[in-house]
Structure formats: C-alpha cells, structure tokens
Amino acid sequence: MPLSPLLLLLPSLANAAEVTELAPQYRGDLGFRYDSFTQYDRLYEDGEQVGKRQLSSSQLTLAGAFSFIDGAGLFFEIPRLSDRISYSEANSMAFDPNSDSGTMLGTDALSGTLGLEGAGFGGSWIGLRGTPIHEDLFAHRGDRSSWLFEAGYRFADKTHLWAVDGGQRGAGAGASAYRLHGAFSTTHRASRPYLTATFLQSGRLSTDVTNETGTIISNAEISPASRMDLKTGTEVFVWIDDASSSQLSLDFSASFGYRSWQTIPSGTYLPSILDASQSVLILESETTSLDLGFGINARIMEYAQLNIGGEIGTISPQRIEHLYSIETAPGTLDWQLHVEARFRARDPLFGE
C-alpha cells in the first residue's frame, strides 16, 4: 500500500501499540515467547587479560492474559529456562601471599571443558494489568494515547543456577520477585512512539547450596540481582489491510538497563577459585547496559500475531567477586533475540 493512503487510513484505525495492547472485556491472548541473551566479555586483572568468557541464556515462556472488564485483566507466565557460562580460555587461580588473596596473573592455563550450565522451569508469574487511558478500548472518549500498568509476582522455585541437585543445576534466580511495569504510547501519522519502564525487585533465597566438588553452604542467604529497564522506540507501519485486520510494522528502539549487585556462591561466574572460597557467598557488582533494537511485528488476520526482534549493545565493567581482583573489560558486547507467536482471542467468551 502506498504511504499516502496509509496516512489517511491510520486516524480511523487508531489503537494501541504492541507495548500497550490489552484485550477488550471477556477476551484474551495466549501464546509462546522465546528470548535469548548472549554476553561476550574478557576478564582482566591489574590491566592484564586472564580469560575470555561467554554467558548465554534462553527462555521459552507460555504466556496468557484475560480481560474481565474493559481496561483490566489478569496474566500468567510459565517459563522454561536454560543458562550456560563458558570460557574459551582462562588462567587458573593461585594464592598470592602479597595480597592474601587469589590471583590469575602468570598462572597456568586451564584446559578441558570450563564453565557450568543448567536448565529447568523457572518460577511462574501471575499479575494484574490495567489501563486508565487507551486509544482503542476507550476510543469513544477520544483518548489520544494509551497507558498500560502491570503488577506481577514470581513464585520461588526449588531449581536454580546456584546449586547442584542430583548432579545437575537448574536455571534462573530461584527466588521470588515483584515486577512493576508501565508502558505509554500514542499514534502520530504512520507511527506509534512509545516508552516503557520496568522494575523487578528480587527476593532472597534461603537454601543449602552444593557445588560440583560436593562443598555445601548451609542455610545460604542468596540475593539475586534486581533490575530496572527503560526503553523508548516507535513502531512504523509499512502495510495495513483494513478488510482482513492485517498489518505490518517495523519497531526501532533504544534501551537503558541497570542491574543491582547480587550475593551468590563463589565460583559461579569465575573459571577457577581458591578452595578457601568454595564454601562462602560473594558479592558481584552492579552493571548498566545500553542497547539498540529492531523488530518486525506482523498481525496475520485479526487473531494471530508474530513479533520478531533483536537488540545489540554494551554492558559496563564489573567486579565479578569481591574476594578477587578480577573484572570485566570495557566494551563487553551483548545481543538478544526475541520471538513471540500469540493467538488473539477477540470474540467474546460470554455474551455482552
């Protein structure tokens, strides 16, 4: 469709952007979402490289939502997680009497398969979504923007990345968490600018921790990291078919993220540690991140939605464990992939 007819058509089709969409009363959504994250960094000690590390995680989520009135509804998420930490090269840790701590400078290179991995179901999410202002749901009021708010709770899960159970690790943080999320969008000609803000507060996990060597930390008080993420972007519509309710848009975005410090078992994110720290918890420092994103959102008829996108950016340096002077170098690269397939139930389940 040429752009000029599209510009004329959009005002009559004004509705919320993907980030602020909420089904009308007695309708909902059900689908799967796949998210992957990869981080590649270099480990440095006193300005000298002592290793190369790659962190990767993936998550397949069954997600559903149902609106019990116009402007408010419930949602759930059931994730299946996979985490992997690997090293293409790394030095061994040795005791340094000068610092009374460990060092990887000038030590022998480690050989064989390095790192750890885990997989399993993570804690399920439940929550509420609501919108006081919405271009689509409250079009009769003349709303010119859409605001969506969300409050969610994640249940604690017995399987997690921090401990070995039956010879295997789980994945994810394991602890319970709260999530607050807000999204705002408006329609401007052939685009829908938007802004989102998400805050995740992780709880604590009190558990016995066993690592691969059989070392046990009894009643460990693990505090996984909390997060805050800000994202701004715009959907640009390149095709709309009013008769079939189909549409295609391109999504351009930029995001900033803050991840807090966390208290976790020593050796989780290092290739080698001293025997003395096998049985202790350590502090991993906070980080910030900047990412640029691009996506394609396709609505196939009225009932099917397919979104594909990705982000690439950089993460600030961090101290991996407070016990050791090992840090990540500036210029850490990260990239993400997101795929979502969702069925949009838009016929009312009950009479209106």
LODRENGU-893811 format. One line per field, with one value per residue (C-alpha): chain; x, y, z; residue number from 1. Coordinates in pm, 1 decimal. Example, Ala and Ser with C-alpha at 12.3 -4.5 7.8 and 13.67 -1.06 7.14 Angstrom:
<nodes>
chaine = [A A]
x = [1230.0 1367.0]
y = [-450.0 -106.0]
z = [780.0 714.0]
num = [1 2]
</nodes>
This chain:
<nodes>
chaine = [A A A A A A A A A A A A A A A A A A A A A A A A A A A A A A A A A A A A A A A A A A A A A A A A A A A A A A A A A A A A A A A A A A A A A A A A A A A A A A A A A A A A A A A A A A A A A A A A A A A A A A A A A A A A A A A A A A A A A A A A A A A A A A A A A A A A A A A A A A A A A A A A A A A A A A A A A A A A A A A A A A A A A A A A A A A A A A A A A A A A A A A A A A A A A A A A A A A A A A A A A A A A A A A A A A A A A A A A A A A A A A A A A A A A A A A A A A A A A A A A A A A A A A A A A A A A A A A A A A A A A A A A A A A A A A A A A A A A A A A A A A A A A A A A A A A A A A A A A A A A A A A A A A A A A A A A A A A A A A A A A A A A A A A A A A A A A A A A A A A A A A A A A A A A A A A A]
x = [0.0 146.5 236.2 -7.7 -324.4 -184.7 -152.3 -515.3 -625.7 -442.6 -656.0 -963.4 -767.0 -601.4 -531.5 -258.1 94.9 214.1 355.8 19.1 -221.6 -486.9 -774.6 -1134.1 -1371.5 -1406.7 -1124.1 -759.9 -429.7 -236.9 99.6 466.7 761.9 1127.2 1402.3 1776.4 2064.4 2437.6 2720.1 3081.3 3347.6 3714.6 3841.1 4117.5 4333.6 4552.1 4522.1 4620.7 4383.9 4341.7 4045.1 3760.0 3403.6 3064.9 2732.5 2423.9 2067.4 1740.4 1380.9 1068.7 756.8 393.6 203.3 -165.5 -389.8 -763.0 -956.9 -1250.1 -1357.0 -1252.2 -925.7 -829.9 -725.2 -512.5 -199.1 27.9 369.9 531.1 899.6 1139.5 1499.2 1849.2 2173.4 2532.7 2865.6 3169.1 3533.3 3727.1 4048.0 4132.0 4413.8 4391.5 4352.1 4651.5 4712.1 4903.6 5073.4 5129.4 4755.3 4647.0 4401.4 4383.6 4537.6 4515.4 4820.8 5102.3 4937.0 4890.1 4616.6 4315.7 4233.6 3929.5 3565.6 3532.2 3217.8 2876.5 2523.5 2174.4 1817.4 1470.3 1140.6 1160.8 915.5 574.3 439.6 86.1 -37.0 -277.3 -278.6 -482.6 -519.7 -694.1 -639.5 -646.0 -682.3 -857.3 -1060.2 -1183.4 -1197.9 -1548.6 -1390.8 -1147.4 -835.1 -525.0 -274.8 -257.0 -123.6 -71.8 30.0 125.6 198.6 326.1 459.0 702.0 686.5 1008.8 1138.6 1336.9 1559.2 1803.7 2150.3 2320.2 2329.8 2382.5 2096.3 2123.4 2431.4 2258.2 2193.0 1865.9 1844.4 1732.7 1737.5 1512.1 1395.7 1054.9 1023.4 790.6 760.9 613.3 579.1 443.1 403.4 289.4 218.5 39.8 -39.4 128.8 62.3 219.0 398.0 331.4 603.4 624.0 804.5 829.0 969.0 1014.6 1131.2 1196.2 1267.6 1410.8 1354.3 1600.3 1651.1 1745.6 1870.8 2153.2 2393.9 2605.7 2858.5 3027.1 3300.7 3041.6 3108.5 2796.1 2697.6 2425.0 2137.4 2289.0 2111.4 2127.1 2016.4 1977.2 2006.1 1716.8 1668.4 1540.5 1491.9 1386.9 1303.2 1188.2 1104.5 849.8 651.4 646.1 363.0 451.6 132.2 -226.7 -519.7 -838.1 -1056.8 -860.9 -733.8 -377.2 -82.3 296.6 518.2 887.3 997.7 1301.1 1411.2 1684.0 1705.9 1896.9 1924.9 2053.2 2124.5 2198.0 2467.5 2390.2 2501.1 2568.2 2800.1 3165.9 3280.6 2954.3 3095.7 3470.1 3652.1 3865.9 3864.7 4064.5 3949.8 3900.2 3613.3 3430.6 3207.0 3126.6 2893.0 3036.7 2919.1 2904.7 2898.2 2623.0 2618.5 2448.9 2370.7 2283.1 2115.5 1968.8 1685.9 1499.3 1192.8 919.6 561.2 313.9 -56.9 -199.3 -572.4 -722.7 -633.4 -260.7 36.2 401.1 679.9 1049.2 1322.2 1667.0 1894.9 2266.0 2460.5 2724.6 2749.5 2961.8 3265.5 3205.9 3391.7 3294.0 3366.5 3462.9 3722.5 3928.3 4056.9 3905.4 3696.3 3533.6 3689.6 3515.2 3339.9 3155.6 2919.3 2569.4 2297.7 1942.7 1678.9 1302.8 1032.8 666.2 371.8 37.6 -325.6 -551.2 -895.2 -1116.3 -1457.3 -1622.6 -1633.3 -1957.4 -2247.9 -2203.6]
y = [0.0 345.1 562.5 849.3 631.6 472.0 810.6 885.2 547.1 548.9 802.9 583.5 278.7 438.4 181.7 96.7 -0.7 -354.1 -248.5 -108.7 -360.1 -500.6 -723.3 -597.0 -740.4 -1123.0 -1161.8 -1252.6 -1373.0 -1699.1 -1775.0 -1861.2 -1625.1 -1715.4 -1487.7 -1542.9 -1339.2 -1367.2 -1171.9 -1195.5 -1037.5 -1050.3 -1098.2 -865.4 -842.0 -533.9 -441.5 -785.2 -1025.5 -1353.8 -1510.5 -1490.2 -1564.6 -1612.0 -1600.3 -1726.2 -1783.7 -1866.2 -1873.0 -2025.3 -1884.4 -1988.1 -1663.7 -1585.8 -1293.1 -1243.2 -917.7 -937.8 -579.3 -320.3 -183.3 -450.4 -814.9 -1098.0 -1255.1 -1554.2 -1666.4 -2012.1 -2004.5 -2282.3 -2162.2 -2254.3 -2090.2 -2150.7 -1999.0 -2097.7 -1990.2 -2012.2 -1954.2 -1880.5 -1895.9 -2091.8 -1922.3 -1935.2 -1795.2 -1464.3 -1408.0 -1038.8 -967.1 -1256.1 -1345.2 -1525.1 -1421.6 -1536.8 -1339.7 -1553.8 -1882.1 -2196.5 -2201.3 -2418.0 -2696.9 -2905.9 -2801.2 -2493.0 -2343.0 -2464.1 -2490.5 -2559.8 -2590.2 -2623.9 -2449.3 -2113.1 -1956.8 -1882.8 -1527.5 -1406.7 -1049.9 -773.7 -536.6 -222.3 84.6 409.2 570.9 378.4 475.8 152.0 44.3 394.7 541.0 673.0 911.1 1044.8 915.6 1015.4 796.1 460.0 391.0 36.4 -60.1 -403.3 -554.2 -912.5 -1166.6 -1451.8 -1760.3 -1901.6 -2213.0 -2500.4 -2545.9 -2263.8 -2194.5 -2152.2 -2517.3 -2870.3 -3111.0 -3472.7 -3393.4 -3114.5 -2743.7 -2568.1 -2224.8 -1878.4 -1695.4 -1930.5 -1654.5 -1490.3 -1144.0 -849.2 -666.0 -323.8 -221.1 82.1 144.0 458.5 508.1 737.4 743.1 1000.6 964.2 634.4 567.5 490.8 623.5 451.3 447.0 158.8 131.4 -194.2 -251.0 -602.9 -646.2 -987.5 -1151.9 -1362.0 -1735.6 -1925.9 -2272.8 -2523.3 -2488.8 -2773.1 -2724.7 -2972.5 -3054.6 -3152.2 -2848.3 -2744.4 -2397.1 -2449.2 -2200.9 -1974.0 -1636.3 -1576.4 -1236.4 -1242.1 -912.3 -669.9 -477.9 -150.5 -106.7 196.5 166.5 414.3 348.8 372.8 139.3 248.9 97.1 -12.3 -201.1 -219.2 -414.2 -290.3 -564.1 -850.7 -655.6 -743.3 -512.4 -499.1 -260.9 -203.1 -141.3 77.1 115.8 216.3 94.8 153.1 -109.3 -116.9 -443.7 -430.4 -615.9 -972.7 -1218.8 -1562.8 -1864.4 -1808.0 -1960.7 -1918.2 -1668.3 -1740.9 -2033.7 -2107.2 -2009.0 -2091.3 -2381.2 -2133.2 -1958.3 -2276.1 -2250.5 -1877.2 -1631.5 -1337.5 -1001.0 -946.1 -575.8 -385.6 -311.2 -81.0 -151.6 36.4 -139.6 -61.3 -275.8 -357.4 -571.6 -673.1 -702.1 -885.2 -933.6 -1213.1 -1155.5 -1041.5 -1343.2 -1415.7 -1200.1 -1274.3 -1049.6 -1099.4 -869.6 -831.0 -595.0 -532.8 -320.9 -298.8 -360.2 -163.4 -326.4 -507.4 -672.4 -1038.7 -1137.5 -901.6 -1154.4 -1139.8 -850.9 -993.3 -752.8 -747.2 -514.3 -209.4 -286.1 -600.0 -695.7 -833.6 -929.5 -1054.6 -1227.0 -1220.5 -1422.1 -1419.6 -1605.8 -1512.7 -1605.6 -1304.2 -1421.6 -1128.2 -1297.4 -1255.4 -1574.1 -1458.9 -1251.8 -875.5]
z = [0.0 -89.8 207.5 138.5 151.7 466.8 634.7 557.2 686.5 1018.9 1210.2 1166.2 1283.3 1585.7 1855.6 2099.8 2007.8 2077.7 2415.7 2533.6 2376.9 2609.8 2500.3 2543.3 2803.9 2804.5 2554.0 2587.3 2443.9 2457.2 2305.4 2332.6 2362.2 2308.4 2444.2 2427.0 2569.0 2496.8 2657.8 2545.7 2766.3 2861.7 3217.5 3336.9 3648.5 3703.7 3336.2 3202.3 3032.1 3220.0 3041.9 2790.9 2896.1 2733.5 2919.0 2739.9 2849.9 2681.2 2794.6 2640.0 2802.8 2783.7 2842.1 2864.8 2955.2 3006.5 3049.8 3289.7 3207.6 2951.3 3082.1 3337.0 3330.1 3462.8 3317.2 3378.4 3253.0 3282.1 3177.4 3081.0 3128.7 3015.6 3138.0 3031.5 3140.4 2931.2 2884.6 2559.6 2756.8 3120.5 3373.4 3696.3 4033.3 4270.5 4617.8 4624.8 4965.2 4885.6 4865.0 5088.6 4814.6 4481.7 4151.2 3789.4 3675.9 3535.8 3634.9 3424.9 3162.5 3239.3 2998.1 2918.8 2931.8 3150.7 3298.3 3406.4 3272.9 3394.8 3271.9 3413.5 3478.5 3649.3 3891.0 3738.3 3717.2 3791.5 3795.4 3700.1 3402.4 3368.7 3151.8 3253.8 2912.3 2586.2 2220.7 2127.4 2432.3 2508.9 2158.9 2235.1 2488.2 2230.4 2406.6 2209.8 2396.4 2573.7 2923.5 3046.8 3401.2 3531.9 3871.8 3885.6 4133.5 4062.7 4281.1 4423.5 4251.5 4403.0 4097.4 4018.5 3882.4 4219.4 4332.6 4205.6 4277.2 4168.7 3960.6 3765.2 3801.4 3741.1 3578.1 3674.5 4006.3 4205.2 4441.3 4437.4 4281.6 4226.0 3894.9 3820.7 3458.0 3275.5 2902.1 2720.8 2350.0 2106.7 1736.6 1515.0 1144.1 1030.5 1358.5 1723.7 1956.9 2294.8 2627.2 2876.7 3228.5 3422.5 3778.9 3911.6 4281.2 4359.7 4694.5 4892.7 4867.8 5184.1 5093.4 5125.3 4831.7 4693.4 4410.9 4174.3 4428.4 4689.8 4908.1 5099.3 5218.2 5478.4 5503.2 5238.0 5206.4 4830.4 4699.0 4318.3 4132.7 4090.2 3763.0 3623.3 3247.5 3043.0 2673.9 2411.3 2049.7 1775.2 1554.0 1190.1 987.0 636.0 548.1 670.8 526.0 690.0 539.4 698.1 1003.9 897.8 945.8 934.8 1129.8 1193.6 1552.5 1632.0 1995.1 2238.8 2598.3 2920.0 3192.2 3548.9 3728.6 4101.0 4294.2 4396.9 4664.1 4514.4 4570.3 4488.5 4159.2 3970.9 3720.8 3752.0 3587.0 3895.1 4262.6 4575.6 4792.7 5078.1 4896.2 4791.6 5097.5 5103.1 4934.6 4742.1 4609.4 4233.4 4149.8 3969.0 3595.3 3345.6 2980.3 2660.7 2367.4 2026.6 1894.6 1574.5 1523.9 1283.0 1409.6 1186.1 1250.1 1038.6 1015.4 1344.1 1552.4 1503.6 1599.8 1518.0 1651.6 1574.0 1700.8 1843.3 2036.0 2046.1 2291.8 2558.9 2934.9 3181.2 3351.4 3679.4 3966.4 3939.1 4301.1 4580.5 4703.6 4382.2 4168.9 3850.7 3641.8 3300.8 3045.6 2894.0 2567.6 2679.4 2397.2 2441.6 2196.5 2235.6 2022.8 2080.1 1901.6 2000.7 1847.4 2003.2 1943.3 1993.2 2106.5 2005.5 2002.8 2344.8 2553.5 2715.3 2593.1 2613.8]
num = [1 2 3 4 5 6 7 8 9 10 11 12 13 14 15 16 17 18 19 20 21 22 23 24 25 26 27 28 29 30 31 32 33 34 35 36 37 38 39 40 41 42 43 44 45 46 47 48 49 50 51 52 53 54 55 56 57 58 59 60 61 62 63 64 65 66 67 68 69 70 71 72 73 74 75 76 77 78 79 80 81 82 83 84 85 86 87 88 89 90 91 92 93 94 95 96 97 98 99 100 101 102 103 104 105 106 107 108 109 110 111 112 113 114 115 116 117 118 119 120 121 122 123 124 125 126 127 128 129 130 131 132 133 134 135 136 137 138 139 140 141 142 143 144 145 146 147 148 149 150 151 152 153 154 155 156 157 158 159 160 161 162 163 164 165 166 167 168 169 170 171 172 173 174 175 176 177 178 179 180 181 182 183 184 185 186 187 188 189 190 191 192 193 194 195 196 197 198 199 200 201 202 203 204 205 206 207 208 209 210 211 212 213 214 215 216 217 218 219 220 221 222 223 224 225 226 227 228 229 230 231 232 233 234 235 236 237 238 239 240 241 242 243 244 245 246 247 248 249 250 251 252 253 254 255 256 257 258 259 260 261 262 263 264 265 266 267 268 269 270 271 272 273 274 275 276 277 278 279 280 281 282 283 284 285 286 287 288 289 290 291 292 293 294 295 296 297 298 299 300 301 302 303 304 305 306 307 308 309 310 311 312 313 314 315 316 317 318 319 320 321 322 323 324 325 326 327 328 329 330 331 332 333 334 335 336 337 338 339 340 341 342 343 344 345 346 347 348 349 350 351 352]
</nodes>
